[in-house]
Amino acid sequence: MTDPSILTAERILDTAEEVLRRFGPAKATVLDVARALGVSHGSVYRHFPSKAALRDAVAERWLARVSTPLVAVATADEPAPARLRRWLAELSGTKRRIAREDPELFDNFQQLATQSRTVVARHLDELAGQLAIVVADGVAAGEFGVADPALAARALLQATARFHHPAHVADWAEPDLDDDFDAVVTLLLDGLRARPAG
């Protein structure tokens, strides 16, 4: 039996992920997590006050695995158009890799994320914020001619949803997907490009 005094939030989240993998989001319970840890469910509730709070924390941590590495791309020292293409490719590639390597876990997390709308909204805000940095840098450098970088960032996420939004996971095995991605991103970059006045 685990000593509840050394139980950490990270350990609970690690175990919750394994429980989700085993039972799926619909059937996994806090009691299942507690049993797997060898503690009482009260010990889990001391860290996460409800099943919803635990579910949200698991979803948030999973989404952070996608968004956190993108910060380095968004803030890299390279021209904004190249950075933007690389950022979108990294987002798409990460989601596609996870779905390919562990489709069951990906499906479980997708179900979990749909139940954690606030967490997903924060995740999308974070992604849009990173893109807005790239777009604003491009405007400052004269590479992009956009009046509102934040609005452009949101539009970029929407325009590329087929390549990163889990609702499109069935499309990700299509043989021409990479070609489609390149065509869409090239079109978007052309639309963002600053044009001489007059």
C-alpha positions as protocol buffer text, in pm:
chain_id: "A"
residue {
  index: 1
  type: MET
  ca { x: 0 y: 0 z: 0 }
}
residue {
  index: 2
  type: THR
  ca { x: 124 y: 346 z: -91 }
}
residue {
  index: 3
  type: ASP
  ca { x: 191 y: 590 z: 191 }
}
residue {
  index: 4
  type: PRO
  ca { x: -65 y: 870 z: 129 }
}
residue {
  index: 5
  type: SER
  ca { x: 180 y: 1125 z: 271 }
}
residue {
  index: 6
  type: ILE
  ca { x: 412 y: 1074 z: -29 }
}
residue {
  index: 7
  type: LEU
  ca { x: 133 y: 1077 z: -286 }
}
residue {
  index: 8
  type: THR
  ca { x: 184 y: 1359 z: -538 }
}
residue {
  index: 9
  type: ALA
  ca { x: -43 y: 1512 z: -798 }
}
residue {
  index: 10
  type: GLU
  ca { x: 196 y: 1396 z: -1073 }
}
residue {
  index: 11
  type: ARG
  ca { x: 183 y: 1036 z: -951 }
}
residue {
  index: 12
  type: ILE
  ca { x: -195 y: 1048 z: -943 }
}
residue {
  index: 13
  type: LEU
  ca { x: -203 y: 1187 z: -1297 }
}
residue {
  index: 14
  type: ASP
  ca { x: 37 y: 919 z: -1422 }
}
residue {
  index: 15
  type: THR
  ca { x: -185 y: 651 z: -1271 }
}
residue {
  index: 16
  type: ALA
  ca { x: -502 y: 817 z: -1399 }
}
residue {
  index: 17
  type: GLU
  ca { x: -362 y: 798 z: -1752 }
}
residue {
  index: 18
  type: GLU
  ca { x: -304 y: 426 z: -1713 }
}
residue {
  index: 19
  type: VAL
  ca { x: -653 y: 376 z: -1572 }
}
residue {
  index: 20
  type: LEU
  ca { x: -798 y: 569 z: -1865 }
}
residue {
  index: 21
  type: ARG
  ca { x: -602 y: 352 z: -2105 }
}
residue {
  index: 22
  type: ARG
  ca { x: -743 y: 39 z: -1937 }
}
residue {
  index: 23
  type: PHE
  ca { x: -1106 y: 140 z: -1885 }
}
residue {
  index: 24
  type: GLY
  ca { x: -1168 y: 442 z: -2108 }
}
residue {
  index: 25
  type: PRO
  ca { x: -1303 y: 779 z: -1994 }
}
residue {
  index: 26
  type: ALA
  ca { x: -1663 y: 662 z: -1957 }
}
residue {
  index: 27
  type: LYS
  ca { x: -1582 y: 381 z: -1712 }
}
residue {
  index: 28
  type: ALA
  ca { x: -1270 y: 505 z: -1530 }
}
residue {
  index: 29
  type: THR
  ca { x: -1343 y: 628 z: -1178 }
}
residue {
  index: 30
  type: VAL
  ca { x: -1152 y: 797 z: -898 }
}
residue {
  index: 31
  type: LEU
  ca { x: -1190 y: 471 z: -705 }
}
residue {
  index: 32
  type: ASP
  ca { x: -1010 y: 287 z: -989 }
}
residue {
  index: 33
  type: VAL
  ca { x: -725 y: 539 z: -970 }
}
residue {
  index: 34
  type: ALA
  ca { x: -707 y: 504 z: -591 }
}
residue {
  index: 35
  type: ARG
  ca { x: -702 y: 123 z: -615 }
}
residue {
  index: 36
  type: ALA
  ca { x: -423 y: 132 z: -872 }
}
residue {
  index: 37
  type: LEU
  ca { x: -223 y: 358 z: -639 }
}
residue {
  index: 38
  type: GLY
  ca { x: -300 y: 147 z: -332 }
}
residue {
  index: 39
  type: VAL
  ca { x: -457 y: 439 z: -143 }
}
residue {
  index: 40
  type: SER
  ca { x: -805 y: 541 z: -36 }
}
residue {
  index: 41
  type: HIS
  ca { x: -1010 y: 750 z: -277 }
}
residue {
  index: 42
  type: GLY
  ca { x: -1001 y: 1021 z: -9 }
}
residue {
  index: 43
  type: SER
  ca { x: -625 y: 1049 z: -65 }
}
residue {
  index: 44
  type: VAL
  ca { x: -686 y: 1122 z: -433 }
}
residue {
  index: 45
  type: TYR
  ca { x: -958 y: 1374 z: -346 }
}
residue {
  index: 46
  type: ARG
  ca { x: -710 y: 1565 z: -130 }
}
residue {
  index: 47
  type: HIS
  ca { x: -525 y: 1653 z: -451 }
}
residue {
  index: 48
  type: PHE
  ca { x: -824 y: 1670 z: -687 }
}
residue {
  index: 49
  type: PRO
  ca { x: -1156 y: 1765 z: -525 }
}
residue {
  index: 50
  type: SER
  ca { x: -1376 y: 1585 z: -782 }
}
residue {
  index: 51
  type: LYS
  ca { x: -1371 y: 1341 z: -1069 }
}
residue {
  index: 52
  type: ALA
  ca { x: -1418 y: 1638 z: -1304 }
}
residue {
  index: 53
  type: ALA
  ca { x: -1112 y: 1813 z: -1155 }
}
residue {
  index: 54
  type: LEU
  ca { x: -902 y: 1499 z: -1203 }
}
residue {
  index: 55
  type: ARG
  ca { x: -1033 y: 1454 z: -1556 }
}
residue {
  index: 56
  type: ASP
  ca { x: -954 y: 1818 z: -1640 }
}
residue {
  index: 57
  type: ALA
  ca { x: -602 y: 1789 z: -1496 }
}
residue {
  index: 58
  type: VAL
  ca { x: -531 y: 1478 z: -1704 }
}
residue {
  index: 59
  type: ALA
  ca { x: -663 y: 1650 z: -2019 }
}
residue {
  index: 60
  type: GLU
  ca { x: -464 y: 1967 z: -1943 }
}
residue {
  index: 61
  type: ARG
  ca { x: -141 y: 1773 z: -1896 }
}
residue {
  index: 62
  type: TRP
  ca { x: -195 y: 1580 z: -2217 }
}
residue {
  index: 63
  type: LEU
  ca { x: -267 y: 1896 z: -2418 }
}
residue {
  index: 64
  type: ALA
  ca { x: 43 y: 2060 z: -2266 }
}
residue {
  index: 65
  type: ARG
  ca { x: 252 y: 1781 z: -2423 }
}
residue {
  index: 66
  type: VAL
  ca { x: 136 y: 1917 z: -2755 }
}
residue {
  index: 67
  type: SER
  ca { x: 157 y: 2291 z: -2689 }
}
residue {
  index: 68
  type: THR
  ca { x: 467 y: 2329 z: -2470 }
}
residue {
  index: 69
  type: PRO
  ca { x: 726 y: 2221 z: -2732 }
}
residue {
  index: 70
  type: LEU
  ca { x: 571 y: 2466 z: -2978 }
}
residue {
  index: 71
  type: VAL
  ca { x: 682 y: 2764 z: -2766 }
}
residue {
  index: 72
  type: ALA
  ca { x: 1041 y: 2712 z: -2884 }
}
residue {
  index: 73
  type: VAL
  ca { x: 926 y: 2720 z: -3247 }
}
residue {
  index: 74
  type: ALA
  ca { x: 708 y: 3030 z: -3196 }
}
residue {
  index: 75
  type: THR
  ca { x: 996 y: 3222 z: -3038 }
}
residue {
  index: 76
  type: ALA
  ca { x: 1281 y: 3091 z: -3255 }
}
residue {
  index: 77
  type: ASP
  ca { x: 1524 y: 3331 z: -3422 }
}
residue {
  index: 78
  type: GLU
  ca { x: 1419 y: 3286 z: -3784 }
}
residue {
  index: 79
  type: PRO
  ca { x: 1195 y: 3469 z: -4031 }
}
residue {
  index: 80
  type: ALA
  ca { x: 827 y: 3460 z: -3942 }
}
residue {
  index: 81
  type: PRO
  ca { x: 712 y: 3278 z: -4260 }
}
residue {
  index: 82
  type: ALA
  ca { x: 953 y: 2988 z: -4197 }
}
residue {
  index: 83
  type: ARG
  ca { x: 861 y: 2984 z: -3829 }
}
residue {
  index: 84
  type: LEU
  ca { x: 492 y: 2979 z: -3907 }
}
residue {
  index: 85
  type: ARG
  ca { x: 529 y: 2688 z: -4150 }
}
residue {
  index: 86
  type: ARG
  ca { x: 743 y: 2497 z: -3900 }
}
residue {
  index: 87
  type: TRP
  ca { x: 501 y: 2566 z: -3611 }
}
residue {
  index: 88
  type: LEU
  ca { x: 201 y: 2439 z: -3809 }
}
residue {
  index: 89
  type: ALA
  ca { x: 397 y: 2135 z: -3929 }
}
residue {
  index: 90
  type: GLU
  ca { x: 504 y: 2056 z: -3573 }
}
residue {
  index: 91
  type: LEU
  ca { x: 147 y: 2083 z: -3441 }
}
residue {
  index: 92
  type: SER
  ca { x: 14 y: 1862 z: -3717 }
}
residue {
  index: 93
  type: GLY
  ca { x: 301 y: 1615 z: -3694 }
}
residue {
  index: 94
  type: THR
  ca { x: 273 y: 1577 z: -3317 }
}
residue {
  index: 95
  type: LYS
  ca { x: -101 y: 1506 z: -3323 }
}
residue {
  index: 96
  type: ARG
  ca { x: -66 y: 1266 z: -3615 }
}
residue {
  index: 97
  type: ARG
  ca { x: 225 y: 1082 z: -3452 }
}
residue {
  index: 98
  type: ILE
  ca { x: 37 y: 1033 z: -3125 }
}
residue {
  index: 99
  type: ALA
  ca { x: -272 y: 909 z: -3311 }
}
residue {
  index: 100
  type: ARG
  ca { x: -61 y: 668 z: -3517 }
}
residue {
  index: 101
  type: GLU
  ca { x: 158 y: 533 z: -3235 }
}
residue {
  index: 102
  type: ASP
  ca { x: -115 y: 492 z: -2972 }
}
residue {
  index: 103
  type: PRO
  ca { x: -458 y: 521 z: -3136 }
}
residue {
  index: 104
  type: GLU
  ca { x: -644 y: 383 z: -2832 }
}
residue {
  index: 105
  type: LEU
  ca { x: -491 y: 637 z: -2596 }
}
residue {
  index: 106
  type: PHE
  ca { x: -544 y: 915 z: -2850 }
}
residue {
  index: 107
  type: ASP
  ca { x: -911 y: 823 z: -2875 }
}
residue {
  index: 108
  type: ASN
  ca { x: -943 y: 815 z: -2496 }
}
residue {
  index: 109
  type: PHE
  ca { x: -787 y: 1159 z: -2462 }
}
residue {
  index: 110
  type: GLN
  ca { x: -1006 y: 1293 z: -2741 }
}
residue {
  index: 111
  type: GLN
  ca { x: -1315 y: 1176 z: -2551 }
}
residue {
  index: 112
  type: LEU
  ca { x: -1174 y: 1324 z: -2231 }
}
residue {
  index: 113
  type: ALA
  ca { x: -1102 y: 1657 z: -2397 }
}
residue {
  index: 114
  type: THR
  ca { x: -1458 y: 1686 z: -2525 }
}
residue {
  index: 115
  type: GLN
  ca { x: -1573 y: 1664 z: -2163 }
}
residue {
  index: 116
  type: SER
  ca { x: -1322 y: 1931 z: -2054 }
}
residue {
  index: 117
  type: ARG
  ca { x: -1434 y: 2225 z: -2266 }
}
residue {
  index: 118
  type: THR
  ca { x: -1274 y: 2488 z: -2042 }
}
residue {
  index: 119
  type: VAL
  ca { x: -939 y: 2309 z: -2061 }
}
residue {
  index: 120
  type: VAL
  ca { x: -966 y: 2281 z: -2439 }
}
residue {
  index: 121
  type: ALA
  ca { x: -1057 y: 2651 z: -2467 }
}
residue {
  index: 122
  type: ARG
  ca { x: -745 y: 2743 z: -2267 }
}
residue {
  index: 123
  type: HIS
  ca { x: -538 y: 2513 z: -2490 }
}
residue {
  index: 124
  type: LEU
  ca { x: -671 y: 2681 z: -2804 }
}
residue {
  index: 125
  type: ASP
  ca { x: -604 y: 3023 z: -2651 }
}
residue {
  index: 126
  type: GLU
  ca { x: -246 y: 2916 z: -2583 }
}
residue {
  index: 127
  type: LEU
  ca { x: -197 y: 2790 z: -2939 }
}
residue {
  index: 128
  type: ALA
  ca { x: -350 y: 3107 z: -3082 }
}
residue {
  index: 129
  type: GLY
  ca { x: -126 y: 3315 z: -2855 }
}
residue {
  index: 130
  type: GLN
  ca { x: 184 y: 3140 z: -2985 }
}
residue {
  index: 131
  type: LEU
  ca { x: 75 y: 3194 z: -3344 }
}
residue {
  index: 132
  type: ALA
  ca { x: -1 y: 3560 z: -3270 }
}
residue {
  index: 133
  type: ILE
  ca { x: 362 y: 3603 z: -3158 }
}
residue {
  index: 134
  type: VAL
  ca { x: 484 y: 3471 z: -3493 }
}
residue {
  index: 135
  type: VAL
  ca { x: 240 y: 3686 z: -3691 }
}
residue {
  index: 136
  type: ALA
  ca { x: 321 y: 4000 z: -3489 }
}
residue {
  index: 137
  type: ASP
  ca { x: 693 y: 3940 z: -3543 }
}
residue {
  index: 138
  type: GLY
  ca { x: 624 y: 3904 z: -3915 }
}
residue {
  index: 139
  type: VAL
  ca { x: 434 y: 4233 z: -3918 }
}
residue {
  index: 140
  type: ALA
  ca { x: 715 y: 4408 z: -3728 }
}
residue {
  index: 141
  type: ALA
  ca { x: 969 y: 4273 z: -3979 }
}
residue {
  index: 142
  type: GLY
  ca { x: 760 y: 4380 z: -4277 }
}
residue {
  index: 143
  type: GLU
  ca { x: 702 y: 4017 z: -4382 }
}
residue {
  index: 144
  type: PHE
  ca { x: 329 y: 4012 z: -4308 }
}
residue {
  index: 145
  type: GLY
  ca { x: 69 y: 4279 z: -4373 }
}
residue {
  index: 146
  type: VAL
  ca { x: -189 y: 4201 z: -4107 }
}
residue {
  index: 147
  type: ALA
  ca { x: -381 y: 4457 z: -3903 }
}
residue {
  index: 148
  type: ASP
  ca { x: -470 y: 4222 z: -3613 }
}
residue {
  index: 149
  type: PRO
  ca { x: -217 y: 3943 z: -3540 }
}
residue {
  index: 150
  type: ALA
  ca { x: -443 y: 3783 z: -3277 }
}
residue {
  index: 151
  type: LEU
  ca { x: -734 y: 3759 z: -3520 }
}
residue {
  index: 152
  type: ALA
  ca { x: -505 y: 3626 z: -3793 }
}
residue {
  index: 153
  type: ALA
  ca { x: -371 y: 3363 z: -3550 }
}
residue {
  index: 154
  type: ARG
  ca { x: -722 y: 3236 z: -3478 }
}
residue {
  index: 155
  type: ALA
  ca { x: -797 y: 3224 z: -3850 }
}
residue {
  index: 156
  type: LEU
  ca { x: -477 y: 3025 z: -3913 }
}
residue {
  index: 157
  type: LEU
  ca { x: -581 y: 2765 z: -3654 }
}
residue {
  index: 158
  type: GLN
  ca { x: -924 y: 2733 z: -3814 }
}
residue {
  index: 159
  type: ALA
  ca { x: -788 y: 2719 z: -4168 }
}
residue {
  index: 160
  type: THR
  ca { x: -550 y: 2434 z: -4081 }
}
residue {
  index: 161
  type: ALA
  ca { x: -788 y: 2236 z: -3856 }
}
residue {
  index: 162
  type: ARG
  ca { x: -794 y: 1940 z: -4095 }
}
residue {
  index: 163
  type: PHE
  ca { x: -428 y: 1878 z: -4018 }
}
residue {
  index: 164
  type: HIS
  ca { x: -438 y: 1897 z: -3638 }
}
residue {
  index: 165
  type: HIS
  ca { x: -792 y: 1884 z: -3499 }
}
residue {
  index: 166
  type: PRO
  ca { x: -877 y: 1535 z: -3369 }
}
residue {
  index: 167
  type: ALA
  ca { x: -1218 y: 1550 z: -3539 }
}
residue {
  index: 168
  type: HIS
  ca { x: -1024 y: 1495 z: -3864 }
}
residue {
  index: 169
  type: VAL
  ca { x: -821 y: 1197 z: -3744 }
}
residue {
  index: 170
  type: ALA
  ca { x: -971 y: 975 z: -4018 }
}
residue {
  index: 171
  type: ASP
  ca { x: -815 y: 1208 z: -4280 }
}
residue {
  index: 172
  type: TRP
  ca { x: -466 y: 1178 z: -4139 }
}
residue {
  index: 173
  type: ALA
  ca { x: -391 y: 849 z: -4315 }
}
residue {
  index: 174
  type: GLU
  ca { x: -466 y: 990 z: -4659 }
}
residue {
  index: 175
  type: PRO
  ca { x: -162 y: 958 z: -4889 }
}
residue {
  index: 176
  type: ASP
  ca { x: -184 y: 1317 z: -5019 }
}
residue {
  index: 177
  type: LEU
  ca { x: -221 y: 1480 z: -4678 }
}
residue {
  index: 178
  type: ASP
  ca { x: 132 y: 1625 z: -4669 }
}
residue {
  index: 179
  type: ASP
  ca { x: 87 y: 1772 z: -5017 }
}
residue {
  index: 180
  type: ASP
  ca { x: -245 y: 1922 z: -4910 }
}
residue {
  index: 181
  type: PHE
  ca { x: -80 y: 2064 z: -4598 }
}
residue {
  index: 182
  type: ASP
  ca { x: 196 y: 2230 z: -4803 }
}
residue {
  index: 183
  type: ALA
  ca { x: -58 y: 2377 z: -5046 }
}
residue {
  index: 184
  type: VAL
  ca { x: -277 y: 2519 z: -4768 }
}
residue {
  index: 185
  type: VAL
  ca { x: 15 y: 2668 z: -4574 }
}
residue {
  index: 186
  type: THR
  ca { x: 164 y: 2819 z: -4891 }
}
residue {
  index: 187
  type: LEU
  ca { x: -172 y: 2981 z: -4969 }
}
residue {
  index: 188
  type: LEU
  ca { x: -203 y: 3114 z: -4613 }
}
residue {
  index: 189
  type: LEU
  ca { x: 149 y: 3257 z: -4617 }
}
residue {
  index: 190
  type: ASP
  ca { x: 75 y: 3428 z: -4948 }
}
residue {
  index: 191
  type: GLY
  ca { x: -237 y: 3580 z: -4795 }
}
residue {
  index: 192
  type: LEU
  ca { x: -41 y: 3707 z: -4495 }
}
residue {
  index: 193
  type: ARG
  ca { x: 242 y: 3857 z: -4701 }
}
residue {
  index: 194
  type: ALA
  ca { x: 292 y: 4233 z: -4683 }
}
residue {
  index: 195
  type: ARG
  ca { x: 227 y: 4407 z: -5012 }
}
residue {
  index: 196
  type: PRO
  ca { x: 372 y: 4739 z: -5126 }
}
residue {
  index: 197
  type: ALA
  ca { x: 137 y: 5031 z: -5070 }
}
residue {
  index: 198
  type: GLY
  ca { x: -39 y: 5174 z: -5373 }
}
